[in-house]
Amino acid sequence: ATISALFLWEESERAFKPQPFIGGTKEDRQLLSGIRLGRDQSFAELMRKERGVMCHDMNDQDFLPISLWQPLRIGQFIAAPLHTDNQVLGVLLLARDSNESLLERHQLRLSRAVARRLAYGLENANLVKALGAASRLKSEFVATMSHELRTPLHVVLGYADLMLDEAFGSVNDEQRDSLRRIERSGAALLELINETLNLSQLDSGEMPMALEEIDLRQLFERIAAEGAVPHAAAGVDYQTQISDDLPLIFSDRGKIEVIVRNLLSNAFKFTTDGFVLLRAEETQDGICFSIRDTGEGMTADTLNFVFEPFRQGADPLTRKVGGAGLGLHLVERYVELLGGTIDATSEPGQGSLFTVRLPLRLRTLAGTKP
């Protein structure tokens, strides 16, 4: 009978372990499943032969141990190691008994080709596995550190607020100015920590969802009243064009607020003259709202990565503003989580337009917590 088997290195056993294989009897498969090939001198010599080995006389070789070939009645074999640039991952074995036709050179070449493809496929799979493990560790680390940072930061902001209210005594103008700087810097840091935590939850599939009926007109007005139309620079006008018959939508209020706040913040951040316009209307498929600004705009290259995390434009104005480059990435992830789409268009010197489309009703998505 002909047996084709693949032995892969198992680090926990420090040996090459057989994988499910083709051919042989049921007894052969049971026998082979219990065999482990170690890195003894003879087998190590086989591993070094990148072009593989073909043998027609088992008594004239010392690559395969007798504990393997004798019980399986192997009389001839081809062995092709799975080599990558850095290591040997395993060996592909094609074996027959001595009564069958002799294995030929073209079968050795074919075995080498198969082994080469298997090696690169396994290496890629191992890299993906390692990347996934590293990503999980990163997410756990980020979540833990963010929680640990947020608690003392809340204490600092709380004391700054108490001091501004003169709970511990009067403060002069210079002290008040310093305390307000502490508040602004602390609030910016808290926002960054919250964005990082939210991103970590999204990556782990643990982002909670709270679905309810939402009046978007009221939501837009409240966000503007609560300061999302911020410290607008002199000469920047905030405008709205919201349809009178805008329907209620069934979605996650908190995430829509983050989307709108981040888009407005981004628009004002890069606009020093002109206006920022928020438009909203019902469409055939749901709700569409957009935020247009007359700021510096973006090049086509910048548009290509505008939603990527930790990326910001490279022009001088961009480098002057704060932020870690998470805001727009979080916006895109939230829009997708809510079953919608977001598009961005821009030209240098002509401002930018971000358009969000959301369905009227959203059901809880897989991978989220209701």
N, C-alpha and C positions, 0 to 999 in steps of 0.2 A: 504494500500500500504506500501511497505518497502522503507525506505529512508536511504541512506548511505551518510554521509556528513563529510567533514574534515574542522575543524576550526583551523586556524593558527594565531599566534600572529602578529598583525600589529602595529609596534612601533609608526608610525605616528598617528594612531587613538587611541592608548593605549587600544586596545580591540582585542578579538579574532574574526577574519573575516572569513566567510565561503568561501571555494573554490568551483570550479565547482564540482557538485556531481551527484550521480546516483539515479534514482527512483523518485517517486512522480509525480505529474502533473506539467504542465507548470506553473500553478498558484502557486503551492507549491515552485517551484524553484525561481520564482520571489519574493515570500514572504521571503524565506530564505535568498536570496541575500542581503536583506536590514537589516538583523538582525546582531547586534554586541553583543557579550558576554563579559561583563566586568569582572574585578577581584573583584567582590563583595564577601562577606563572604561565601555564599553558593557555588558559582562556584569555589572559591579558595579551598574549602574543596574537591571538586571533583578532582581538579588538584593534590592534595596531595595523592590521592589514586592511587598509581602506578600500582596496580593490576586491576584497572578498577572497574566499577560499572555496575550491572545488576538490572533493576527495572521493575516489572510487574504491578505496581499500581502508577499512576502519583500523586495521592493524598497522597501517603505515601513517598514522596521524596521532597527535596527542592534544588536539584542540578541544575535542568534545570528550567529557569524562565517560568512562565505561558505564557509570550509573545511569547515564542518559541513553546512550545508543544501544546497549545490549538488551535491556528490557523492551525497548521499542523496535527491536529487530532492524535497526538502521544499518544498511550496508554501504550507503553512499550519501553524500550530502553536499549542499551548497550553503555557505554562511556568508551573509553580507552585513557588515556592521553599519549601524546608523550613526554616521559621523556628522557633526556640525563643526563650525569653526573653533568652538571652545571645548567640546566634550564628546564622549560616546554615550548615546542615549540607550542603545540596545543592539540587538542583532536579529536579523531575519534569517530563519532557517528553513531550507527546503530539503527534505530527506526521503529516501526510498530504500527498500530492501534490495539486496544484491541480485535477486531474481528478476527485477524489472530492468527495462532499458536504461542504458547509462545516461546520466545527466550530461548535458552538452554545454559548450562554451556560450552559445547564445542565451541559454537559461541563466548562466552566471551574469551576463551583461544585463539581462532583464531584471534579475534580482538586485543588482547594484543600483539600477535606475529607480526601482520601487523603494529600496532602502533610502536612497537620497531624498526622494519626495517625502517619505514618512518622517525622516529626520527633521526636515525643515518644517513640516506640518506640526510635529510635536514641539519643536522649539517655539513656534509661534503660539501654540496653545499654552505652553508653560509661561511665556511672556505675558499673555493675556491674563492668566491666572495670578501671576505675581503682581501685575498692574491692578487687578481687582482687589487683591489683599492690601496693597499699598493705599489704594483709594479708600477702602473701608477704614484703615488705620488713620488716614488723614482726616476723614469725616468725624471719627470718634474723637480725635485729638482736638479738632477745631471746635466741636460742640462742647467738649469739656472745658477748654480754655475760655471759650466765649462765656459760658456760665460763670466761671470763676472770675472773669474780668467784670462782668456786668454787676455783680453784687457790690463790690467796693466802689464802683463808679456811681451807682445809685446813692450810696452814702455820701460821696463827695458832692454830687449835685444837690442832694438834700440839705447839706450843711451850707452850701453856697446860697441856696434859696432862703434859708433861715437868716443868714447874715444880711442878705439884701433886704429882708423884712425887718432888720434891726432887732431880731429876737435876742441877740447877745449884747446889745448896745448900739449906739449910733455909729454910722460909718460916714467918712467924708467922701467927696466926689472922686478922689483918686482911688480910694478903696472900692467904691461902688463900680468904677470902670473896670478894675481888676477882677472883681467878682463876676461881672457880666461876661468878661472874656473867658473866665473859668466855665461859666454856664454854656457859652457858645461852643467852646472847644469840647467840653464834656458831652454836650448834646450831639455834636458831630461824631465823636468817638462811639457814643451809644448807638447811633444810627448804623455805623459801620459794623459794630458787634452784632446788632440785630439782623442786618443783612447777611452777615456771615453765618449766623445761626439758621436763618431761613434757608439759605443755600444748602447748608448741611442737611437739613430736614428733607429738602427736595431730592438731594442726591441719594438719601437712604430710603426714600419712599415713605417717610413717616410724617409728611406734611398733613396736618388736620384740615378738614373742610367743614365750614359752617354755612349751609345753604339757607337762603331766605328770600322773600320778596323785597326788591330794592327799588326805591324811587331815585333814579340817577340824577334828576334835576336837583333834588334836595342834597344828594351826596356831593355834587359838584359845588353847590353854593356853600355847604358847610366846610368843605376842604379849603375853599378860597378864604372863608371868614376866619379859619383857624390858623392862617399864616402860611399856607402852601404857596400863596402868591406873595413871596417873601419880600425881603429887603430888596424890592425891585429897584434897579438903578434909575436915576433920574432920566426921564425921557422914554422909559419903557412902559407901555400901556397894556393892561390886561383886559382882554375882550372875550365875550362869550356869544355864541350863536347856538342856542339849544332849542330844538324843535318843541313847539307847544304841546304836541300830542305824543311825546316820548312815552312809551309804555313802561310798565314795571317789568323788571327782569328777575328771574329766579337764579341766583348765583351766590358767590361768597363776597360779602360786603368788605371785609377786611382786606382781601386781596385786590379788589378793585380800587380801594383807597390807596393801597401801596402803588399800584400801577399809575393812577392819576397823579399822586404826589411826586413820584419819581420823574414822570415825564414833564410835569410843570417845573420841578426843581431843575431838571436838565435844561429846559428851555430858557429859564431866567438866568441860569449860570453862564450861558454862552451868548446872551443877548445884552448888549450895552446901549442899544438905541432902536426905536421902533415899537413893535408890539409882540405880545404873545396871545394867540387866539385859540380858544377851546371851542370846538364845534361838536354837536351830537345830534343824531337823527336815527329814525328807524329805517331799516333796510328790509329787503325781502327775506333775508336769512336771519335777522336779529337786530342788533344795535351796532351802530358804528359811531365812534367818537375819535376825534383827531386833535392834535396840538401842533400848531404851526408857530414858528418864531421867525423873526427877521435878523437873527444873529449871524455869526460868522459863517455858518454852513460847514459842510464837510466835503472832502474830496471823495472820488469813487473808491480809492484805496481804503480810506477810513470807514466808508459805509460797509465794506466787506467784513470788517470785524467789530462793528459798532455794538453788537450784542454779546460779544465774547467777554468772559470774566477777566477782570484785572487788566483790561485794555482801554486805553484812551487815545484820542487823537494826538498827532505829533506836532501840531502847529504851536507857536509860542503862546497863544491864548489858552490852549488846553493845558499847557504845563503850568499856567499861573493859577488855575482853579484847583480846589481840593477834591477829595474823593479817591476811592481805591479802584474805581471802574467796575463796581458790582451792581450799581443801580439799574442800568439798562438790561443787563443780563438777567437780573431778578424779574424785571418787567416781562421780558420775553418768556421766562419759565412760568410765571404766573398766568400770562395770557394763554399759553398752551395748556396749562392745568385747568383753566376755565373753559376749554374747548374752543378757543378763539385763535385769531391770527393777528400778527402785527407786521406792518411794513414801514420802512423808512426811506424817504427820498430827500435829497439835499444837493446843493451846489455851493461851491465856495463863494462867499459874499452874498448869497441869496437866501440864507436861512435854511431851516430844516422842517420837515413835516413827518410826524409819526401818526400812523392810522391804526386804530385797534378795532377789530370786529369780534363781537361776542354773541353767542346764541341767546335767545330769550329764556330758555330753560336749560339748566345743567343738572345732570345726574351725577352722583358720587362716582368718581373715577377709580379704576383699579390702582392699587399702590398708594392710596391715600387713606387717611383715617376720617370717618364721618363725624 
